[in-house]
Amino acid sequence: MIPSFLRRSLLVATVCGVSAAVLSPLSAQAATTTLRGSVTYRERMALPPSVVEVRLLDISLADAKAPVLARTSLRATRQVPIPFTLKFNRALLKAGHSYALDATIFVEGRPWFVTTTQTPVPKGNTSDIMLVLSRASASTTASPTGTWKAERLGDAPVTESGKPPMVSIAEDGTVSGFSGCNRVHGKATLDGANITFGPMMTTRMACPPPAMATEQLFLKNMEATRGWHLAPTGDVLALVDAQDKPTVVFRRQPAEADESATGTHPSQSTLTPR
């Protein structure tokens, strides 16, 4: 027979064990804080496919680099505002310290928008946090002039089969290049962030159906273009329509790339308006 005091000890130990098993997950859950909000920017420009990173920083030491306590990254599948969720362990927070959030929007691994003013973590409010970013620094002499190879037509990537459209835009607005099927030549009118393209003259070479389809979409989107945005790095040019939606997204190429696109020059073929 087990003495009564021993039975009571076993009962207490059993109850405590059950309580610990039940409460420990709740305690772990209670130690996690979730911050929710959105990332946006004020510039009127469309956002190509991108990655958004949000970080929680300890900004207590003004003269030292702020330690990163937590971060989250997500692929943006929509235009701004882009919602985010950031979870972190509250045990990382120290009494008397100050904390803030910052964010970066990356396009092809390069920062397009960054936090210029850190947002303090609100006390008692973990939702509806708005992070407003600014355009990453770009050259004041930014211009759409240069030689460019198309990577996207509207929302669709340019297919790897065949040769992609390519254009050179000169300082005087002269446009020459390749439509995906034929050589093209035309004129661009540039006024600040606004740009329009006049009728494109093309050669009349017959091409396989996929190349013809690429050419038709390329010429249609160039005609619909009303503005341009240049990546801070200067290597990606996005043409946009009147609603600021991308029409053609280009990547910068060496100047000689335009001539090598087809091995011909516009003057070597008869150009007709399209």
C-alpha positions, 0 to 999 in steps of 0.5 A: 500500500502506498502511504497517503503522503506519497499518493498526494505527491504523485498526484501533484506531480501528475497534475503539474506534468499535465499542466506543463504539457498543456500550457507550454505550447500556449506560452510559446505561442504567447511569446510570438508577436505578429506585425501586419501592415503594407509597403507602398511608395508615392511615385506614380510608376508601375512595379515590375515583378519584385521581392519585398523585404521587411526588417525589425531593427534595434535602433537604440544606439545612434552611432552603431549599425542597427541589429536586425532582430527579424526579417521577412521576404515575399514575392510581390504579385500585385501593385502597391500597397503590398501587405506583409506579415512579420513574426518575431519572438518578444524575448528579443526585445529589451527594456529601454530599447527602441525598435523600428521597421524598414523595408526594401523593394528589390527588382531582379536583386537590385533595390528600386525603393528603400526606407528613408525614414524608419517607422517606429514599432507602434506600442499596442498596435500590431496591425495596419502599419504603413511603410512608405518607401522612396525611390532609390537614388538614381542619376539626375541625367537618367534618360531612356536613350541607349540600346535595349533588349525587350524582356517583357511585353505587357505582363508576358515574358518574351519567349526564348525561341527566336530573337527578342525585340531590340531598339536603340533610342538616340538623343534626337529621338531616332529609334531603330532596331528589331521587332522580333521579325523585321527591322524597325525605324521610327521617332520618339518624342520625349518630354520629361517622364513622358514618351511617345513613339510615332508610326514604326517603319518596318521591313516586310520579311516573312517570319514564322507565326510565333515571331509574327505574333511577337512583332504585332504585340511589340508594335502595339505596345510601343504605340500605346506607350506614354511614359518611361521609368528607369531603374536606379541602376540604369539597366532596366527601362520600363515603358508604360501606358497612360494608366502607368501599366508596363507596355515593354520592359527592356534591359540595357545592351551594349551599343553594338548589340542592335546591329548584331540582332539581325545582321542587317541595317535599316538602310539595307531593306525597304521600310514600310509603315506598319 
